[in-house]
Amino acid sequence: MKVNTHEYYMKAALEEARKAFDRDEVPVGAVVVCNGIIVARAHNLNETLRDPTAHAEMQAITAAANWLGGKYLTDCTVYVSLEPCAMCAAALGWSRAGRLVYGAPDDKKGYSLIPGSLLHPRTKVTGGILEKECREIMLRFFKKKRLSL
């Protein structure tokens, strides 16, 4: 049986999103993969850290750079359950991430809504991996939030 590599790593990002969900954080998860090894895992920590920049991608970029011992993620693929916002896309650009793979598009705050490219020119992008599952966890989270008001 052939394993779809993008789906395998996106499932790891979704595991991180579930951790965020369980912490009452917006359920976004990210993993950074280098040479087939997950070198960083992260999820949103905005509420926990009281930090508006504590997005999953920002946490994962920092952890991966520390693991790799350098600031560039040129040989890495960043998997994230939701299309990155402009801040995270710019950080991915500065890190020179080799590839970005995301699950669900973000029709309200996704980086693709911004004219021009925030990513590094060499970064390859693939969207829509496990989109249904990635979208579903977001919908469940915000439905739960609305019901608790």
N, CA, C and O atoms as a DFTB+ gen file, in Angstrom:
596 C
 N C O
     1  1       0.839      -1.185       0.000
     2  2       0.000       0.000       0.000
     3  2       0.879       1.243       0.000
     4  3       1.752       1.390       0.856
     5  1       0.653       2.129      -0.950
     6  2       1.450       3.343      -1.045
     7  2       0.892       4.415      -0.101
     8  3      -0.315       4.651      -0.058
     9  1       1.778       5.049       0.640
    10  2       1.390       6.095       1.574
    11  2       1.506       7.445       0.862
    12  3       2.519       7.739       0.226
    13  1       0.455       8.260       0.978
    14  2       0.516       9.623       0.457
    15  2       1.275      10.454       1.488
    16  3       0.759      10.722       2.573
    17  1       2.475      10.853       1.157
    18  2       3.341      11.547       2.102
    19  2       2.710      12.827       2.625
    20  3       2.768      13.098       3.825
    21  1       2.106      13.619       1.744
    22  2       1.471      14.855       2.206
    23  2       0.377      14.556       3.229
    24  3       0.265      15.248       4.241
    25  1      -0.425      13.531       2.969
    26  2      -1.494      13.188       3.912
    27  2      -0.919      12.708       5.245
    28  3      -1.442      13.046       6.306
    29  1       0.149      11.925       5.190
    30  2       0.779      11.424       6.414
    31  2       1.217      12.581       7.319
    32  3       0.914      12.586       8.512
    33  1       1.920      13.544       6.759
    34  2       2.408      14.664       7.562
    35  2       1.295      15.639       7.930
    36  3       1.355      16.276       8.981
    37  1       0.278      15.761       7.074
    38  2      -0.846      16.633       7.428
    39  2      -1.614      16.042       8.604
    40  3      -2.157      16.781       9.426
    41  1      -1.662      14.715       8.689
    42  2      -2.292      14.090       9.856
    43  2      -1.542      14.462      11.132
    44  3      -2.158      14.648      12.181
    45  1      -0.228      14.571      11.048
    46  2       0.560      15.006      12.206
    47  2       0.223      16.448      12.561
    48  3       0.124      16.789      13.740
    49  1       0.048      17.295      11.556
    50  2      -0.357      18.689      11.808
    51  2      -1.754      18.727      12.433
    52  3      -2.014      19.540      13.321
    53  1      -2.643      17.859      11.978
    54  2      -3.988      17.790      12.559
    55  2      -3.952      17.321      14.011
    56  3      -4.765      17.765      14.822
    57  1      -3.023      16.430      14.349
    58  2      -2.860      16.030      15.753
    59  2      -2.534      17.258      16.603
    60  3      -3.055      17.422      17.706
    61  1      -1.669      18.114      16.071
    62  2      -1.327      19.347      16.778
    63  2      -2.544      20.268      16.882
    64  3      -2.761      20.897      17.917
    65  1      -3.334      20.346      15.815
    66  2      -4.549      21.169      15.834
    67  2      -5.501      20.675      16.923
    68  3      -6.142      21.477      17.603
    69  1      -5.593      19.348      17.086
    70  2      -6.455      18.784      18.135
    71  2      -5.950      19.182      19.524
    72  3      -6.750      19.426      20.427
    73  1      -4.645      19.247      19.696
    74  2      -4.083      19.697      20.979
    75  2      -4.512      21.133      21.258
    76  3      -4.870      21.475      22.386
    77  1      -4.474      21.970      20.223
    78  2      -4.920      23.357      20.380
    79  2      -6.402      23.386      20.742
    80  3      -6.805      24.111      21.652
    81  1      -7.209      22.606      20.039
    82  2      -8.649      22.525      20.309
    83  2      -8.882      22.184      21.776
    84  3      -9.701      22.817      22.443
    85  1      -8.166      21.189      22.274
    86  2      -8.323      20.732      23.654
    87  2      -7.899      21.796      24.663
    88  3      -8.341      21.771      25.812
    89  1      -7.050      22.727      24.246
    90  2      -6.593      23.813      25.120
    91  2      -7.438      25.071      24.941
    92  3      -7.124      26.123      25.498
    93  1      -8.507      24.956      24.163
    94  2      -9.386      26.078      23.843
    95  2      -8.662      27.170      23.053
    96  3      -8.953      28.358      23.185
    97  1      -7.715      26.731      22.233
    98  2      -7.012      27.602      21.297
    99  2      -7.613      27.371      19.913
   100  3      -8.148      26.294      19.649
   101  1      -7.535      28.353      19.035
   102  2      -7.970      28.143      17.663
   103  2      -7.173      26.953      17.124
   104  3      -5.943      26.967      17.166
   105  1      -7.862      25.921      16.616
   106  2      -7.194      24.654      16.307
   107  2      -6.410      24.648      14.996
   108  3      -6.879      24.166      13.965
   109  1      -5.214      25.195      15.075
   110  2      -4.285      25.159      13.949
   111  2      -3.037      24.442      14.426
   112  3      -2.507      24.728      15.500
   113  1      -2.574      23.501      13.608
   114  2      -1.366      22.760      13.933
   115  2      -0.388      22.802      12.783
   116  3      -0.778      22.964      11.626
   117  1       0.891      22.655      13.107
   118  2       1.944      22.686      12.096
   119  2       3.039      21.698      12.454
   120  3       3.326      21.457      13.627
   121  1       3.644      21.134      11.422
   122  2       4.854      20.335      11.590
   123  2       5.842      20.755      10.509
   124  3       5.453      21.162       9.415
   125  1       7.113      20.647      10.835
   126  2       8.172      20.920       9.869
   127  2       8.912      19.611       9.626
   128  3       9.336      18.933      10.562
   129  1       9.056      19.274       8.351
   130  2       9.682      18.017       7.949
   131  2      10.954      18.324       7.171
   132  3      10.949      19.126       6.238
   133  1      12.029      17.682       7.565
   134  2      13.313      17.836       6.876
   135  2      13.882      16.439       6.619
   136  3      14.090      15.667       7.554
   137  1      14.128      16.126       5.364
   138  2      14.651      14.806       4.985
   139  2      13.827      13.661       5.552
   140  3      14.373      12.659       6.014
   141  1      12.502      13.819       5.513
   142  2      11.603      12.761       5.959
   143  2      11.418      12.656       7.458
   144  3      10.727      11.753       7.930
   145  1      12.022      13.561       8.220
   146  2      11.928      13.529       9.682
   147  2      11.157      14.760      10.153
   148  3      11.433      15.878       9.717
   149  1      10.196      14.550      11.040
   150  2       9.514      15.692      11.653
   151  2      10.473      16.292      12.673
   152  3      10.794      15.667      13.684
   153  1      10.926      17.507      12.397
   154  2      11.893      18.174      13.275
   155  2      11.229      19.175      14.210
   156  3      11.857      19.649      15.156
   157  1       9.954      19.503      13.954
   158  2       9.233      20.425      14.834
   159  2       7.739      20.153      14.735
   160  3       7.212      19.840      13.668
   161  1       7.074      20.283      15.876
   162  2       5.616      20.165      15.975
   163  2       5.135      21.342      16.806
   164  3       5.773      21.723      17.787
   165  1       4.008      21.913      16.407
   166  2       3.510      23.054      17.169
   167  2       2.021      23.253      16.896
   168  3       1.478      22.765      15.904
   169  1       1.386      23.977      17.796
   170  2      -0.006      24.380      17.613
   171  2      -0.173      25.785      18.179
   172  3       0.693      26.298      18.888
   173  1      -1.299      26.386      17.851
   174  2      -1.551      27.741      18.331
   175  2      -1.457      27.807      19.850
   176  3      -1.950      26.929      20.558
   177  1      -0.820      28.858      20.332
   178  2      -0.685      29.096      21.773
   179  2      -1.003      30.546      22.129
   180  3      -0.520      31.058      23.139
   181  1      -1.811      31.208      21.306
   182  2      -2.108      32.622      21.513
   183  2      -2.722      32.902      22.882
   184  3      -2.301      33.824      23.580
   185  1      -3.709      32.110      23.260
   186  2      -4.393      32.323      24.540
   187  2      -3.493      31.909      25.700
   188  3      -3.398      32.624      26.697
   189  1      -2.843      30.774      25.576
   190  2      -1.985      30.251      26.637
   191  2      -0.850      31.211      26.958
   192  3      -0.567      31.480      28.126
   193  1      -0.203      31.725      25.918
   194  2       0.940      32.626      26.108
   195  2       0.547      34.098      26.151
   196  3       1.377      34.967      26.415
   197  1      -0.744      34.369      25.884
   198  2      -1.233      35.757      25.783
   199  2      -0.374      36.538      24.788
   200  3       0.082      37.651      25.053
   201  1      -0.176      35.902      23.632
   202  2       0.719      36.441      22.613
   203  2       0.054      36.319      21.244
   204  3      -0.163      35.209      20.760
   205  1      -0.271      37.446      20.619
   206  2      -0.938      37.381      19.318
   207  2      -0.062      36.812      18.203
   208  3      -0.570      36.486      17.130
   209  1       1.233      36.687      18.437
   210  2       2.123      36.125      17.414
   211  2       2.390      34.634      17.617
   212  3       3.154      34.042      16.855
   213  1       1.786      34.025      18.613
   214  2       2.078      32.628      18.952
   215  2       1.279      31.654      18.082
   216  3       0.688      30.702      18.593
   217  1       1.263      31.893      16.781
   218  2       0.601      31.000      15.846
   219  2       1.413      29.717      15.706
   220  3       2.613      29.694      15.979
   221  1       0.746      28.658      15.281
   222  2       1.398      27.356      15.126
   223  2       2.634      27.444      14.239
   224  3       3.680      26.879      14.560
   225  1       2.505      28.165      13.107
   226  2       3.627      28.267      12.174
   227  2       4.824      28.971      12.815
   228  3       5.963      28.550      12.616
   229  1       4.582      30.026      13.572
   230  2       5.670      30.775      14.212
   231  2       6.387      29.887      15.222
   232  3       7.615      29.886      15.301
   233  1       5.602      29.125      16.000
   234  2       6.186      28.209      16.976
   235  2       7.011      27.128      16.268
   236  3       8.104      26.776      16.710
   237  1       6.469      26.612      15.166
   238  2       7.148      25.532      14.432
   239  2       8.424      26.029      13.759
   240  3       9.435      25.327      13.761
   241  1       8.389      27.220      13.190
   242  2       9.585      27.788      12.548
   243  2      10.703      27.927      13.574
   244  3      11.843      27.541      13.313
   245  1      10.378      28.477      14.736
   246  2      11.379      28.664      15.790
   247  2      11.949      27.325      16.251
   248  3      13.163      27.175      16.387
   249  1      11.076      26.365      16.490
   250  2      11.539      25.042      16.949
   251  2      12.409      24.365      15.893
   252  3      13.437      23.772      16.219
   253  1      12.000      24.452      14.633
   254  2      12.784      23.822      13.562
   255  2      14.141      24.494      13.405
   256  3      15.153      23.812      13.241
   257  1      14.176      25.813      13.451
   258  2      15.451      26.533      13.335
   259  2      16.388      26.139      14.474
   260  3      17.588      25.960      14.266
   261  1      15.839      26.007      15.667
   262  2      16.656      25.578      16.811
   263  2      17.176      24.163      16.597
   264  3      18.343      23.883      16.869
   265  1      16.319      23.271      16.111
   266  2      16.729      21.887      15.881
   267  2      17.803      21.810      14.804
   268  3      18.776      21.067      14.931
   269  1      17.610      22.594      13.734
   270  2      18.554      22.572      12.613
   271  2      19.840      23.355      12.905
   272  3      20.864      23.135      12.258
   273  1      19.783      24.258      13.868
   274  2      20.947      25.063      14.198
   275  2      21.177      26.208      13.225
   276  3      22.309      26.667      13.067
   277  1      20.119      26.676      12.569
   278  2      20.228      27.792      11.632
   279  2      18.854      28.334      11.316
   280  3      17.844      27.680      11.577
   281  1      18.813      29.534      10.750
   282  2      17.528      30.197      10.541
   283  2      16.815      29.831       9.252
   284  3      15.655      30.206       9.079
   285  1      17.452      29.122       8.351
   286  2      16.843      28.815       7.062
   287  2      16.269      27.398       7.021
   288  3      16.905      26.439       7.458
   289  1      15.066      27.295       6.492
   290  2      14.379      26.013       6.353
   291  2      14.314      25.599       4.881
   292  3      13.325      25.025       4.424
   293  1      15.369      25.896       4.164
   294  2      15.427      25.684       2.718
   295  2      15.107      24.247       2.317
   296  3      14.431      24.020       1.314
   297  1      15.581      23.293       3.080
   298  2      15.371      21.879       2.749
   299  2      14.177      21.278       3.487
   300  3      14.060      20.058       3.598
   301  1      13.304      22.128       3.984
   302  2      12.180      21.667       4.799
   303  2      10.839      21.917       4.122
   304  3      10.692      22.790       3.267
   305  1       9.875      21.115       4.540
   306  2       8.478      21.317       4.163
   307  2       7.706      21.633       5.429
   308  3       7.801      20.915       6.424
   309  1       6.946      22.707       5.384
   310  2       6.109      23.106       6.511
   311  2       4.679      22.692       6.188
   312  3       4.106      23.124       5.188
   313  1       4.115      21.856       7.040
   314  2       2.724      21.419       6.907
   315  2       1.903      22.166       7.950
   316  3       2.258      22.182       9.129
   317  1       0.822      22.775       7.525
   318  2      -0.044      23.510       8.448
   319  2      -1.496      23.231       8.080
   320  3      -1.853      23.184       6.903
   321  1      -2.322      23.049       9.096
   322  2      -3.704      22.638       8.852
   323  2      -4.555      23.737       8.224
   324  3      -5.570      23.441       7.594
   325  1      -4.167      24.983       8.382
   326  2      -4.906      26.113       7.816
   327  2      -3.944      26.998       7.039
   328  3      -2.802      27.195       7.455
   329  1      -4.398      27.526       5.922
   330  2      -3.568      28.453       5.138
   331  2      -2.997      29.526       6.066
   332  3      -3.749      30.118       6.840
   333  1      -1.705      29.790       6.011
   334  2      -1.098      30.787       6.890
   335  2      -1.644      32.194       6.653
   336  3      -2.056      32.547       5.548
   337  1      -1.631      32.977       7.717
   338  2      -1.966      34.400       7.618
   339  2      -0.765      35.132       7.023
   340  3       0.275      34.527       6.763
   341  1      -0.916      36.427       6.813
   342  2       0.171      37.220       6.237
   343  2       1.424      37.200       7.113
   344  3       2.538      37.103       6.598
   345  1       1.247      37.291       8.436
   346  2       2.398      37.283       9.346
   347  2       3.185      35.980       9.210
   348  3       4.410      35.989       9.092
   349  1       2.465      34.867       9.227
   350  2       3.129      33.567       9.164
   351  2       3.739      33.317       7.789
   352  3       4.820      32.738       7.687
   353  1       3.057      33.746       6.737
   354  2       3.609      33.593       5.387
   355  2       4.902      34.394       5.257
   356  3       5.871      33.917       4.667
   357  1       4.921      35.599       5.800
   358  2       6.141      36.411       5.746
   359  2       7.268      35.730       6.531
   360  3       8.416      35.716       6.088
   361  1       6.935      35.168       7.695
   362  2       7.952      34.446       8.482
   363  2       8.467      33.234       7.707
   364  3       9.663      32.940       7.733
   365  1       7.571      32.534       7.021
   366  2       8.002      31.417       6.177
   367  2       8.900      31.928       5.057
   368  3       9.867      31.266       4.679
   369  1       8.581      33.102       4.529
   370  2       9.424      33.702       3.500
   371  2      10.818      34.014       4.025
   372  3      11.816      33.717       3.369
   373  1      10.882      34.617       5.214
   374  2      12.183      34.946       5.798
   375  2      12.967      33.703       6.145
   376  3      14.198      33.720       6.130
   377  1      12.265      32.613       6.460
   378  2      12.962      31.361       6.785
   379  2      13.372      30.591       5.528
   380  3      14.076      29.584       5.607
   381  1      12.921      31.080       4.365
   382  2      13.206      30.442       3.074
   383  2      12.731      28.988       3.023
   384  3      13.409      28.119       2.475
   385  1      11.560      28.742       3.603
   386  2      11.003      27.383       3.593
   387  2      10.946      26.858       2.163
   388  3      10.522      27.561       1.246
   389  1      11.378      25.623       1.989
   390  2      11.407      25.032       0.654
   391  2      10.028      24.732       0.103
   392  3       9.788      24.856      -1.098
   393  1       9.117      24.334       0.990
   394  2       7.757      23.997       0.559
   395  2       6.788      24.300       1.693
   396  3       7.100      24.111       2.869
   397  1       5.619      24.768       1.315
   398  2       4.500      24.964       2.228
   399  2       3.373      24.068       1.745
   400  3       3.008      24.089       0.569
   401  1       2.823      23.280       2.666
   402  2       1.667      22.450       2.368
   403  2       0.620      22.769       3.422
   404  3       0.877      22.647       4.619
   405  1      -0.572      23.182       2.970
   406  2      -1.616      23.487       3.939
   407  2      -2.886      22.705       3.634
   408  3      -3.085      22.203       2.528
   409  1      -3.731      22.619       4.645
   410  2      -4.979      21.880       4.525
   411  2      -6.091      22.743       3.969
   412  3      -6.326      22.761       2.761
   413  1      -6.773      23.455       4.844
   414  2      -7.910      24.272       4.434
   415  2      -7.464      25.684       4.086
   416  3      -6.583      26.238       4.743
   417  1      -8.066      26.268       3.054
   418  2      -7.796      27.680       2.773
   419  2      -8.442      28.548       3.854
   420  3      -9.416      28.138       4.486
   421  1      -7.906      29.727       4.060
   422  2      -8.486      30.676       5.010
   423  2      -9.048      31.845       4.202
   424  3      -8.308      32.727       3.769
   425  1     -10.355      31.838       4.008
   426  2     -11.009      32.832       3.165
   427  2     -11.095      34.208       3.806
   428  3     -11.469      35.173       3.141
   429  1     -10.754      34.316       5.098
   430  2     -10.844      35.604       5.789
   431  2      -9.480      36.246       6.030
   432  3      -9.334      37.460       5.888
   433  1      -8.478      35.438       6.396
   434  2      -7.180      35.999       6.759
   435  2      -6.000      35.305       6.106
   436  3      -4.858      35.533       6.504
   437  1      -6.246      34.467       5.118
   438  2      -5.171      33.738       4.464
   439  2      -4.238      34.658       3.685
   440  3      -4.658      35.689       3.161
   441  1      -2.971      34.272       3.617
   442  2      -1.973      35.101       2.951
   443  2      -2.274      35.307       1.470
   444  3      -1.871      36.315       0.890
   445  1      -2.980      34.358       0.855
   446  2      -3.242      34.477      -0.585
   447  2      -4.188      35.629      -0.912
   448  3      -4.349      35.979      -2.081
   449  1      -4.810      36.216       0.093
   450  2      -5.678      37.377      -0.123
   451  2      -4.865      38.659      -0.312
   452  3      -5.390      39.666      -0.787
   453  1      -3.587      38.619       0.060
   454  2      -2.703      39.789      -0.031
   455  2      -2.057      39.810      -1.414
   456  3      -1.484      38.806      -1.838
   457  1      -2.140      40.927      -2.121
   458  2      -1.469      40.990      -3.434
   459  2       0.051      40.846      -3.274
   460  3       0.621      41.294      -2.279
   461  1       0.687      40.232      -4.243
   462  2       2.136      40.017      -4.179
   463  2       2.437      38.744      -3.414
   464  3       1.530      38.063      -2.936
   465  1       3.708      38.432      -3.305
   466  2       4.092      37.195      -2.648
   467  2       4.811      37.479      -1.345
   468  3       5.814      38.192      -1.317
   469  1       4.295      36.922      -0.279
   470  2       4.947      37.030       1.022
   471  2       5.946      35.897       1.230
   472  3       6.871      36.011       2.034
   473  1       5.749      34.810       0.503
   474  2       6.650      33.667       0.611
   475  2       7.927      33.921      -0.185
   476  3       7.972      34.811      -1.035
   477  1       8.946      33.147       0.092
   478  2      10.177      33.220      -0.696
   479  2       9.848      32.788      -2.122
   480  3       9.023      31.894      -2.316
   481  1      10.476      33.403      -3.122
   482  2      10.160      33.055      -4.518
   483  2      10.357      31.581      -4.864
   484  3       9.712      31.076      -5.783
   485  1      11.231      30.889      -4.150
   486  2      11.486      29.476      -4.451
   487  2      10.586      28.514      -3.672
   488  3      10.617      27.307      -3.910
   489  1       9.792      29.040      -2.752
   490  2       8.922      28.170      -1.964
   491  2       7.815      27.608      -2.840
   492  3       7.080      28.346      -3.495
   493  1       7.714      26.291      -2.836
   494  2       6.632      25.608      -3.562
   495  2       5.437      25.486      -2.619
   496  3       5.606      25.279      -1.417
   497  1       4.236      25.615      -3.165
   498  2       3.020      25.599      -2.340
   499  2       2.049      24.545      -2.851
   500  3       1.804      24.425      -4.052
   501  1       1.506      23.789      -1.912
   502  2       0.443      22.829      -2.199
   503  2      -0.654      23.054      -1.171
   504  3      -0.390      23.051       0.031
   505  1      -1.867      23.247      -1.631
   506  2      -2.992      23.447      -0.716
   507  2      -4.027      22.357      -0.881
   508  3      -4.003      21.604      -1.854
   509  1      -4.939      22.275       0.076
   510  2      -6.065      21.357      -0.013
   511  2      -5.798      19.936       0.441
   512  3      -6.595      19.043       0.154
   513  1      -4.696      19.700       1.143
   514  2      -4.403      18.349       1.637
   515  2      -5.239      18.093       2.893
   516  3      -5.144      18.835       3.871
   517  1      -6.046      17.056       2.859
   518  2      -6.996      16.741       3.944
   519  2      -7.845      17.964       4.288
   520  3      -8.132      18.233       5.455
   521  1      -8.234      18.689       3.257
   522  2      -8.978      19.937       3.446
   523  2     -10.241      19.736       4.278
   524  3     -10.529      20.536       5.168
   525  1     -10.983      18.690       4.000
   526  2     -12.241      18.453       4.721
   527  2     -11.992      18.317       6.228
   528  3     -12.681      18.948       7.029
   529  1     -11.017      17.503       6.610
   530  2     -10.711      17.295       8.022
   531  2     -10.203      18.582       8.670
   532  3     -10.564      18.901       9.803
   533  1      -9.371      19.309       7.948
   534  2      -8.815      20.558       8.483
   535  2      -9.905      21.618       8.659
   536  3      -9.902      22.364       9.638
   537  1     -10.820      21.677       7.719
   538  2     -11.933      22.635       7.808
   539  2     -12.877      22.238       8.948
   540  3     -13.362      23.095       9.688
   541  1     -13.130      20.942       9.081
   542  2     -14.083      20.453      10.070
   543  2     -13.683      20.813      11.500
   544  3     -14.536      21.211      12.293
   545  1     -12.414      20.680      11.835
   546  2     -11.996      20.998      13.210
   547  2     -12.181      22.491      13.502
   548  3     -12.513      22.871      14.625
   549  1     -11.967      23.325      12.496
   550  2     -12.195      24.765      12.674
   551  2     -13.684      25.047      12.875
   552  3     -14.061      25.815      13.760
   553  1     -14.520      24.427      12.057
   554  2     -15.968      24.630      12.179
   555  2     -16.480      24.169      13.541
   556  3     -17.299      24.850      14.158
   557  1     -15.999      23.013      14.013
   558  2     -16.400      22.508      15.338
   559  2     -15.996      23.471      16.445
   560  3     -16.766      23.730      17.370
   561  1     -14.784      23.997      16.340
   562  2     -14.282      24.912      17.364
   563  2     -15.150      26.169      17.448
   564  3     -15.577      26.560      18.534
   565  1     -15.406      26.793      16.312
   566  2     -16.154      28.048      16.340
   567  2     -17.633      27.824      16.644
   568  3     -18.280      28.710      17.202
   569  1     -18.177      26.676      16.293
   570  2     -19.547      26.343      16.677
   571  2     -19.617      26.217      18.198
   572  3     -20.545      26.729      18.824
   573  1     -18.636      25.537      18.790
   574  2     -18.568      25.392      20.245
   575  2     -18.459      26.764      20.923
   576  3     -19.081      27.006      21.957
   577  1     -17.671      27.642      20.333
   578  2     -17.514      28.991      20.889
   579  2     -18.835      29.758      20.858
   580  3     -19.197      30.421      21.830
   581  1     -19.548      29.664      19.743
   582  2     -20.830      30.371      19.619
   583  2     -21.841      29.827      20.620
   584  3     -22.609      30.596      21.197
   585  1     -21.852      28.521      20.832
   586  2     -22.795      27.914      21.775
   587  2     -22.500      28.288      23.219
   588  3     -23.401      28.288      24.058
   589  1     -21.241      28.607      23.515
   590  2     -20.880      28.930      24.900
   591  2     -21.085      30.408      25.229
   592  3     -20.877      30.816      26.371
   593  1     -21.484      31.205      24.258
   594  2     -21.713      32.637      24.528
   595  2     -22.989      32.885      25.282
   596  3     -23.316      34.033      25.581
